[in-house]
């Protein structure tokens, strides 16, 4: 089954404790992206990757890191989480930006 | 700076009625306009998309109307059903002909279809 998987689905952590949210796709897509969804703000892009070892900042990259060492995986790293990073996070992948983006099920992160 | 403005923020429609959600964009280079549907607890999923070389695209009860000169596009849901209750996001990119790196989303519309 073609899908994007994210782990964990729910995470509660404390300020400053490093965490990683994993994202994996099995569709051989070149383009992957991370979004955060906040009430009234819609989906805002954090980082994206056009291919392996090619990543760039989206609209709200501050406080986040990513890596793309393999085509299928695109982890999101929060080195020192803060309460303003409490949000619902989605990973997505597609062949190109103009193609259908397939979204993962989301990760709800709470930073205390 | 929000490049895609979406309205209304929320919408309540009776079963069988027409739901209309509007979006306006600023970047004239945008050439791909999808709509995504999101049910509670799920990730968004592509509903329907249009390119600016056509003014309308219909898929079942869902229609996108596109006005290039006004830089506006809208989603019409005919014969709205309770199962259509979800959050709808419009989006835009210039990735069809260009090398756009992103899809810019609107802020979303929460649709509730009542019995």
Interface residues (C-beta under 8 A of the other chain):
Chain A: X4 X33 X35 X40 X41 X42 X43 X44 X45 X48 X50 X56 X58 X59 X90 X92 X96 X97 X98 X100 X101 X103 X104 X105 X106
Chain B: X6 X9 X31 X32 X34 X36 X41 X42 X43 X44 X45 X46 X49 X89 X93 X95 X96 X100 X101 X102 X103 X104 X105 X106 X107 X108
